[in-house]
Amino acid sequence: MSGLEVVLLALAVAAAAAGVVVSLRARRLDRLHQTVVKSRRALELALRARAQYARDFAGSGTLDVAGGILLTDAAEACLSKGMLPIVDDGLDGIDLEFASRGVADDRRSIESSLSRTLRLTVDELESDEIASDAQDVFERLARSRLDVRMTRTFHNSHVDQIRRLRRSFAVRVLRLAGRAPIPSTVDIDDE
């Protein structure tokens, strides 16, 4: 084997190794994008469940009239806006022109408002003030509030991973992200 053949063989091995590394990086980026979409769907479901249980708890008669009305209004507002995107990064497949009109900001402020209303009404209750027939709904509401916090944390963690990966030299130069939009974190008051 001549020196030229050795050099060519080394270049071929290096090119194959680089191709494998690039392929693995592209797969990881694709999986992370899919994970973000799934975690956003899970967050949407958790937000919807929280609003439904908040509405059910408001109607249970445990809260005073004013607290019940406040909580019902906040929960109904969340349920009525539940089909709107929570962030307007285009990852949901919703028309960007529609989403760019501040709809996502409105949705986040409504969800944050429900969190504040829950703190003002439900969190102020003592355990002996909760009627026995409302205890089940109260426990489901508490679990759904925890679900919102956890799913939002996971979602934002995945978004941060994508952002770090997309800032890497190989991803930027080789355009491994394609035309996929850069996902946004969900910043709401979730207690």
C-alpha positions as CSV (number, residue, x, y, z in Angstrom):
1,M,0.0,0.0,0.0
2,S,1.5,3.3,-1.0
3,G,1.5,6.5,1.0
4,L,-1.3,8.0,-1.2
5,E,-3.5,5.0,-0.6
6,V,-3.1,5.3,3.2
7,V,-3.9,9.0,3.1
8,L,-7.0,8.3,0.9
9,L,-8.1,5.5,3.2
10,A,-7.6,7.8,6.3
11,L,-9.7,10.5,4.6
12,A,-12.4,8.0,3.8
13,V,-12.6,6.8,7.3
14,A,-12.6,10.3,8.7
15,A,-15.4,11.3,6.2
16,A,-17.4,8.2,7.2
17,A,-17.0,9.0,10.9
18,A,-18.0,12.7,10.3
19,G,-21.0,11.4,8.4
20,V,-22.0,9.2,11.3
21,V,-21.6,12.0,13.8
22,V,-23.7,14.4,11.7
23,S,-26.3,11.8,11.2
24,L,-26.6,11.1,14.9
25,R,-26.8,14.8,15.7
26,A,-29.6,15.3,13.1
27,R,-31.5,12.4,14.6
28,R,-31.1,13.8,18.1
29,L,-32.4,17.1,16.9
30,D,-35.4,15.5,15.2
31,R,-36.2,13.5,18.3
32,L,-36.0,16.5,20.5
33,H,-38.4,18.4,18.2
34,Q,-40.8,15.5,18.4
35,T,-40.4,15.4,22.2
36,V,-41.2,19.1,22.4
37,V,-44.4,18.7,20.4
38,K,-45.4,15.8,22.6
39,S,-44.6,17.6,25.8
40,R,-46.5,20.7,24.6
41,R,-49.6,18.5,23.9
42,A,-49.2,17.0,27.4
43,L,-49.1,20.6,28.8
44,E,-52.2,21.5,26.9
45,L,-54.0,18.5,28.4
46,A,-52.8,19.3,31.9
47,L,-54.0,23.0,31.5
48,R,-57.4,21.8,30.3
49,A,-57.7,19.3,33.2
50,R,-56.8,22.0,35.7
51,A,-59.4,24.4,34.3
52,Q,-62.1,21.7,34.3
53,Y,-61.3,20.6,37.9
54,A,-61.2,24.3,39.0
55,R,-64.6,24.8,37.4
56,D,-65.9,21.7,39.1
57,F,-64.5,22.7,42.5
58,A,-66.0,26.2,42.1
59,G,-69.4,24.6,41.6
60,S,-69.1,22.3,44.6
61,G,-70.2,24.9,47.1
62,T,-67.1,24.8,49.2
63,L,-66.0,28.3,48.3
64,D,-67.9,31.4,49.3
65,V,-70.1,33.0,46.6
66,A,-67.5,35.5,45.5
67,G,-64.7,33.0,45.4
68,G,-66.8,30.6,43.5
69,I,-67.7,33.2,40.9
70,L,-64.1,34.3,40.5
71,L,-62.9,30.7,40.1
72,T,-65.7,29.8,37.7
73,D,-64.9,32.9,35.5
74,A,-61.2,32.2,35.4
75,A,-61.7,28.5,34.6
76,E,-64.3,29.2,31.9
77,A,-61.9,31.8,30.4
78,C,-59.2,29.1,30.2
79,L,-61.6,26.5,28.8
80,S,-62.9,28.9,26.1
81,K,-59.4,29.8,25.0
82,G,-58.1,26.2,25.2
83,M,-57.9,25.7,21.5
84,L,-55.5,28.7,21.0
85,P,-51.8,28.2,21.0
86,I,-50.0,28.6,24.3
87,V,-46.9,30.0,22.4
88,D,-46.6,31.4,18.9
89,D,-43.5,29.7,17.6
90,G,-45.2,27.9,14.8
91,L,-44.4,24.5,16.1
92,D,-48.1,23.7,16.7
93,G,-48.8,23.8,13.0
94,I,-51.1,26.8,13.5
95,D,-51.0,29.6,10.9
96,L,-48.3,32.0,12.1
97,E,-50.3,35.0,10.8
98,F,-53.2,34.1,13.1
99,A,-50.9,33.3,16.0
100,S,-48.9,36.5,15.7
101,R,-51.8,38.6,16.6
102,G,-51.0,38.3,20.3
103,V,-53.3,35.3,20.8
104,A,-50.6,33.3,22.6
105,D,-49.9,36.2,25.0
106,D,-53.6,36.4,25.7
107,R,-53.7,32.6,26.4
108,R,-50.7,32.7,28.7
109,S,-52.2,35.7,30.7
110,I,-55.5,33.8,31.1
111,E,-53.7,30.7,32.3
112,S,-51.7,32.8,34.7
113,S,-54.9,34.5,35.9
114,L,-56.4,31.1,36.8
115,S,-53.2,30.3,38.8
116,R,-53.5,33.5,40.8
117,T,-57.3,32.9,41.3
118,L,-56.6,29.4,42.6
119,R,-54.0,30.8,45.0
120,L,-56.5,33.4,46.3
121,T,-59.4,31.0,46.6
122,V,-58.5,27.3,47.0
123,D,-55.1,27.8,48.7
124,E,-56.7,29.9,51.4
125,L,-59.0,27.0,52.5
126,E,-58.2,25.0,55.6
127,S,-58.5,21.2,55.2
128,D,-61.6,21.1,57.5
129,E,-63.4,23.7,55.3
130,I,-63.5,21.3,52.4
131,A,-66.8,19.4,52.3
132,S,-66.5,15.6,52.2
133,D,-68.3,15.4,48.8
134,A,-65.9,18.0,47.3
135,Q,-62.8,16.2,48.6
136,D,-62.4,14.1,45.5
137,V,-62.6,17.1,43.2
138,F,-60.2,19.0,45.5
139,E,-57.6,16.2,45.2
140,R,-58.0,16.0,41.5
141,L,-57.5,19.7,41.2
142,A,-54.4,19.5,43.4
143,R,-53.0,16.7,41.2
144,S,-53.8,18.6,38.0
145,R,-52.0,21.7,39.3
146,L,-48.9,19.6,40.0
147,D,-49.2,18.1,36.5
148,V,-49.2,21.6,35.0
149,R,-46.0,22.5,36.9
150,M,-44.2,19.3,36.0
151,T,-45.2,19.2,32.3
152,R,-44.3,22.9,31.9
153,T,-40.9,22.2,33.5
154,F,-40.3,19.2,31.2
155,H,-41.4,21.1,28.1
156,N,-39.1,24.1,28.9
157,S,-36.2,21.7,29.6
158,H,-36.6,20.1,26.2
159,V,-36.8,23.5,24.5
160,D,-33.5,24.5,26.2
161,Q,-31.9,21.3,24.9
162,I,-33.0,22.1,21.4
163,R,-31.7,25.7,21.6
164,R,-28.3,24.5,22.9
165,L,-28.1,21.9,20.1
166,R,-29.1,24.4,17.5
167,R,-26.4,26.8,18.6
168,S,-23.7,24.2,18.0
169,F,-21.4,24.8,15.1
170,A,-22.2,21.6,13.1
171,V,-26.0,22.2,13.3
172,R,-25.7,25.8,12.1
173,V,-23.2,25.2,9.3
174,L,-24.8,22.1,8.0
175,R,-28.4,23.4,8.5
176,L,-29.4,20.2,10.3
177,A,-32.5,21.9,11.8
178,G,-33.9,22.5,8.3
179,R,-36.8,24.9,8.4
180,A,-38.1,23.8,11.7
181,P,-39.1,26.7,13.9
182,I,-37.1,27.4,17.0
183,P,-39.5,26.3,19.9
184,S,-40.4,28.8,22.6
185,T,-40.6,28.1,26.3
186,V,-44.0,28.4,28.0
187,D,-43.7,31.1,30.6
188,I,-46.8,31.2,32.8
189,D,-47.5,31.6,36.4
190,D,-48.2,28.0,37.4
191,E,-47.9,28.5,41.2
